């Protein structure tokens, strides 16, 4: 996954933008956790069909940089401070 901008990149739905939106959304949650299906529903209401293509790379990016933890038993994403 490369994060280099190019002339075809849509800055409204790029990985960094969506990742920052995920962090903002999780910070609003009481315990900084959310079920994946709830997160997907929230972003589907914002981005529509594009959500299916942009949310997974954003989650992967946050996991790789150590900002997100996935709890398999509960299918939850947890923000790591």
Secondary structure, DSSP 8 states (H G I E B T S, - for coil): ------TT--TTSSHHHHHHHHHHHHHHSSSSEEEHHHHHHHHHHHHGGGHHHHHHHHHHHHHHTTSEEEETTTTEEEE--
